Amino acid sequence: MTSNRDPLPRAGSGIPGLDELLRDGFVRGRMYLVRGEPGTGKTTTGFHFLEHGIEHGETVLYIHGEESMAEIVENAAQFGIDIGDASFLDLGPDPDFFTEDPSYDLVDASEIEEERYTRSIREKIRETDPDRVFLDPITQLKYIESSKHHYRKRLLSFIRFLKDRGITVVATATTDAAGTSETEIRSLSDGVIQLSRGQEGRRIAVEKHRGVGQIDRTHGLEIREAGIEVFPRVTPQPNDLTFDPVPLGSGVPELDELTGGGFERGTVTFVAGPPGVVKTTLSGLYQIQAAAEGIRSTIYLFEEREQTFVHRCRSIGLPIESLRNEGMVSIETIDPLTMSAEEFAHGVRDEVETHGTEVVVIDGFGGYTTSIQGTTDELRRDLHALTRYLSHNEVTTFVTDATHRITGIGSATSSHISPIADNLLFLSYIELDGSLRKVVGVLKKRAGRFEHTLREFEITADGVRVGEPL
């Protein structure tokens, strides 16, 4: 569901990415449910919510029942989150409860506790007059009711009591292994946020945002030293710019002749070939040429260390290291399974929008699908969305891709991802006079002409040499 921005007053969640999913944050005076299995970050979401309110001069109340106030403040501090100025209401039993009369009747207890809980909450709300309330977990209320009917009635009355006072409420509920939680709470909530953790890493989805809308689907979430970080999916936005086919050359005249002068800026080029055929090196030529024209580039290494990449470039005379020191080239190494596709895309977007990067090299597609959390099909779609975003922002993109056939051309790309590409530059080996020679050719170029031939090339101490058409 989507909708236009509206003038409803907002309360920030303290998590910028979550506010983006909610289309500017929580609506003030409404109730939101954060649900998920244990360990998915529900309570930490509440920490951010309360701290954000404190930082903006609001009065906040934490209603809890499973941990003591001291434990809660200490747990929040582990993320550098300070909620010491919050008001607290502990609905949990006193430590003496364990040693009291063992004949205490549970049925009678619910009748007694019902009034105590209700009175405590009501008095604390009126005493503190909070702008924000975090109820962790809201399901503790059901244990003081004698029936589901009374629980729903009490819950509805409680939510109305808070809303009538204009309080923004965030509550948590724990789901079971099947992903189910309290249906009553979900239906009564103005917004529902689902947290999960599985083979694809940590994920977040806004399932509902009544009357406002949200950004659908699941998105990346990480819990780091500073707490929760949310990374919304990159959504390509079309622009009204006129396509101006200005080519970016390689700096090697023969290679530029093969490619019809270079690859047009703002297009996506896949550099495909078998292992060891120097796809990364050939892509680096376009980074060097871009730097010579005053254009900043960034390369993302998924399959080798930065030190190895810099050494290889130095050994053939490519001044990547000096260009990096001058700020014209950025080298980013991506560690395996440390981030979601959304977090990676967020980093790329930051390079483009904050640092002015105009050329992006992703080395390579196989490393991307094995290093980034998620399934291959989902990652293929995420990469497509990222390259579309880059094209719409006039960024020239190169993606290296390892094919499995050593000689000849079995497939243009490794995983049938050629529709993503505007251009396909392929490298291969051929057997000539009893030895393997490297050749380069163009299979596809949407925006211009190119040679329908192969050219032999070699890597020397002086750089890349490309020969005449074979």
N, C-alpha and C positions, 0 to 999 in steps of 0.2 A: 504494500500500500504506500502510496506517495501522495503528498499534497504540497501546496504552496506554503511559503513561510507565513506565519500568522502573528498578530500582535500580542498573543498571550504572554504574560510575564513569566520569565524563566528562572530556574534555580540550577546553577551549574553542578555537575556531578563531581567535579574535581578531577575528572579523567577526560581530557580533550577529545580523544577518539570516540568515547561513548557519547559525549554531547553531540558529535557529528552524526552518529547513528540515530540519535533521538531528534535530530533536526533542531539543534540549539539547546538541548538539555531538558531537564524535567520541567513540567509546567507547575508553577507554584500552587500550593493548596490541593495537590492531587496525591494519590497513593500509588506506589510502584512496588512490584514484587521482583526480587532477584532470586532465581531458583537454580538449583544444580546439585550434583552429587557432592559429598564431602571433599574438601580440598580443591574446589574449582575457583575459589576467590570471592565467595559471597560476602563474607565478613569484611574482607579487605576493601571491597567496593564501598561498604558502609563507612569504613575509616576515611576514605577519600571524600565521601559525601559530607561527613561531619566536619572534617578539617577545612574544606572549602567554605562552609558556612561560617566557621570561626574566623577564618581569614578575612571575610567580608562583613565582619561585625554583627553576625547573626547569633541568636541564642539557639543552642542545639541540645537535644536530649537523647541519650542512649538508653534504651530499655533492653535489659538483657536478663538471662536466666540460666545460662550454661557455664559461664566463667565469672570470676570476680572482677570488680572494677580494676584492681591492681594488675591482674593478668591481662585484661583488655588493653590498658594503657601501655603496658610493656610490649605486648604483641604489635601494637600500632607503631611503637617507637622503633621496632626492628626494621621498619621500612622508612624510617625518618619522618613518620606521620605523627604530628603532635595533636592529640585530642584531650590533653589534660584540662583544658578550660571547658569541656563539655559537662553537662549535668548528667548524672547516672541514676537509674532506677533498677535495682536488682530484684527480680521476681523469683530468684532461685531460693531454695530452702537454706536455712541456717545450718552451720556445721553441727549444731546440737541435735538436729532432727534425727541423725543416725543413732544417737545414744538415748533418745527418748523412749517412752513406753512402747514396746514392740507390738502391743495389741491395738495400736492406732488403726482405726477402721478406714480403708481407702474410700469407700462410698460416702461415708459421712464427711471425710476430709474434703471431697470435692465441693460439698455444699458449703463448708466453712471457708475454704480457700477462695471460692468464687467471689464472695463479697470482699475479702481482703485484697485480692488482686485488683478488682474493679475500683475499690476505694483508693488504693495506692496509686494507680495510674491516673485516676481523675484528679486527685490532690496534687500529684507531681506536675501534671500538665498545667493546672491552674496556678501553681506556685511559680513555675519557671517561665510560663507563657512562651514556649519555644517556637522558632521559625521552622526548625527541622526536627524530625524525630526519626531515629533509626531503631527498628524493632527486630531484634536478632535472637531467636527466630520468632516469627509470628505464630508458628504452630504450637508454641508453648501454651497459648490461650485455650487450646482444645482440651488440655488435660485437666482443666478446672470445671469443665461442663459435664453435665450428667448425660447428655445425648447430642447427636449430630444436629438436631433441630435447634437446641439451645445454643450450640456452638456457632452455627451460622447466624442466628439472631444476635448473639453477643458480638460476633465479628462485624456484622453490618452496623450495629449500633456504635461500636468503637470507631470504625472508619468514618462514619458520619460525624461523630463527636469531634474528631481531629479535623475533618474538612471544614466543619462549621467555624472553626477557629483559624482557618486559613493556613494550616500547617502542612508543609510538604513532608510526606512520609515515604521512607524506603524500608521495606521489610524483606526478610529472607525466609526461604523454605527449602528444605532438603528433599531432593527427589530420590527415588529408589533406583535400583539397577535398570528398571524398565523405563526410567525417565518420567515417571508420574509423580505428581505432588497434589496438594490440596486443590481440588476443582473449585471449591467455594472461593478460595483466596484469589485464584486466577481470574474468575469471572467478575469479582468485585474490584479488582485492581484496574487502575487507569492505564497502566503500562506493565508489561511483563518482559523481563530480561533473562534469557537462558544462558547459563554458563556450562561448558562441557570440557572434557579432556579425554582424548583417545589417540588412535594411531596418527591422526592428522594434527596432533598437538592440542593446545588449548584453543577453544573457540568461543565466540560470543555471538548471540543473535538477539535482536529486539523483536519479540514475537507479536507485540501489540503496543500501540501508543494511541490511545483513544482520542479521536477528533483532530489529531495532528499528523499522524503518519510517521514512518520510519524508513531507514534504508534497509531493505530486506536482505535475506540470505545470511550465512554465517560469515564472520570476520575473524581476523587474527587477534589473539590475546596472549600476552606474556605477563608473568609475575616476576619482577626483577627486584633489585635492591631498593628501588624507590617506590615499589608497589606495583600497581596494575598499569599496563600500557595496552591500549586498544588501537588496532591498525585497520581502519575501514578499507574495503576493497577499492582499488583505483577504478574509477568510472570514466571512460573516455568521453569528453565533451566536444562535440563538433564545433569547428570555428568557421568563420566566414572569410578566412584568408584565401587569396587567390594562389593556387599552386604555381610557384616559380621554379622551373626545373634548372636550378643552378647545380652543376655537378661538383662533388668533392673528389678530387683526384688522389692517387696514391703516391705521387712523387716519382714514380717509375714510368717513363714515357711509353714503353712497350705494353705494360699492364694497362695503362690508361687508353691506349689504342684498342686493346682487346675489349675493354668495357665501354667503349664509345665516349671516352673523356672522363669517366669516373661514375660514381653512383650519386644520383640526385639527392640533395639535402632534404631531410624530412622523410626519407624512405627507410625500409627495413631490408637489410641484406643478410642472407644466410651464407656463411662460408663453410661449405661441407667438404668432407673428405675423410680418408682412413687415418688411423692414428699415426703420428710421426711425420705427417706431410706438411707441417708448419702452418696450420690454419691460424693460430694465434699470432704468429709473426707477420703473416700477410695482413691480418686485420690491424696490427700495430702500425703498418705503413700509413694507413688513413689517419691514425691518431697523430703521427709525426707531421703529416701534411696539414692537418687541421691546425696544429700548433703554429706551423709556419704562417698560417693565415690569421693568427690571433684568435683561434677558436679553442675553447677549453673542452677536454674530453675526460671520460671516466671509464676505466675498465674494471669489470667485476670478475675475479678469478675464483672459479669453483673447483678447478681440477689441478692446480699447482700452487706452490708457495710463492709469495711475493719475491723472495730472494732469488728463486730459480728463474722467474720471469725476467727480473731486472738483469740477472747475469746473462741470460740468453740474448736479450736485446743488446747489451753492452758488447757481447762477443761478435756481433755482426754490424756494429757501428750505429745502432739505433739509439739516440740520446734520450731514452725514456726517463732515466734517472735525473738528468739535469732539467728536463722539462717538468718533472714532478716538483723539483725544488723551486722552480719558477712559478709554480701554481697553474701551469697549463695542462698538466695531466694528473689525474687522481687515480690511485691504484687501491682497490678495495678487495680484500680476501674474505671470502664467505666460508665460515666453518660449517661442517656438516650438521644438519638437523638442529640448528640453533635458532631458527626463525621460521615464520610462516611466509607464504607468498605475499601476503599483504604487508608484512613488515619490510620485506625486501623491496617491494614496490614503493613503500613509503620512503625508504632511503634513496631510491632512484629519483623519486619526485622531489625530494629535498635538494639533491644535487642539481636538478634542473632549475627549480624555482628559486632556490636560495643562492646557489653558487654559480649559476649561469652556464652549466654544462650543456653543450650543443651536440656532442657526439658521445654515444654510449656503446660500449663493447661488452657483451655478455659471453663469457668464455667458460663453459660452453653449455649447450642445451642438456646433454647427458648429466653433467655435474649439477645443473639447476634442478633437474627432476629427482636426483638422489640426495641432494643436500638440503633442499627445501621441504618442509613438512607438507604432506598431502599425497593424493594419488596422482598417477601420471596424467590421466584424463583431465582432472581438475587443474593440475599445474599447467597443462597445455592451454586451457582456457584462460588461466590467470596471466600467462605470458602473452597471449594474444591481446588481452585487455591492456596490458602494460605497453606493448609495442604500439597499439592504437593511440594510447595516451601520448606517447612520445612523438608519434607522427603528427598528431593534432597540435603539438607544441613545437613543430618544426625541428625536432631533434632527429639526427641521423643515427640509425641503430645498426650495429653489426652483431650477429649471433653466430658463434662457431658451433658446428655440429659434426660429431664423429659418425661416419658410416662404417659398415662392417665389411664391405668388399674392398680388398686391397687394390686390385687392378680393375679397370673398366668402370662402368656406372651401373650398379644394380638398382639403386633407388636414390632419388635426389636428396632426401634427408633420411634420418634414422627412424623417425616415428611418424611419417606422413604428416609433417607440419609445414610442408611447402606452401599451403594456402596463406599462411601468415606472412610469407616473404613477398616483398615487391621485387627483389632481385635474388638470384641464386648464382653464386660464384662457387664452382666446384674445383677441387684439387684431387688428383689421382696419380697413380703410378702406371707406367707402361713399360713393357719389356722391349728393349732395343739393344741389339748387338750383345745379347747375353747379360745385360744389366738392367736394373730398374731405374727409370728416369721419372722425375716429377713433371707433371703437366698441369696447366690451369686452363679453364674454359668458363664460359657463361652459359647457363641453361635458360635463364629467364631474366628479363629486364623490362618492367612495365612502362617506364617513362622515357625510354629512348632506345637508340640503336646500339648494337654490339656486334662483334665478330662471331660468326658461327664456325670458329676454328679452335684448335688447341695450340697452346704455346708451351714450350718446355721452359722450366725455370730452375734455378739453383740458388742455394744459400751460400754466400761467401763471407769472408771476413769484412768485405766492403759493403755488405748488404745483400739485397735481393736482385738477381739478374734474370730478366725475362727475355727469351729469344724471339725469333721470327715465327710466324704461323707454320705449323707442321703440315 
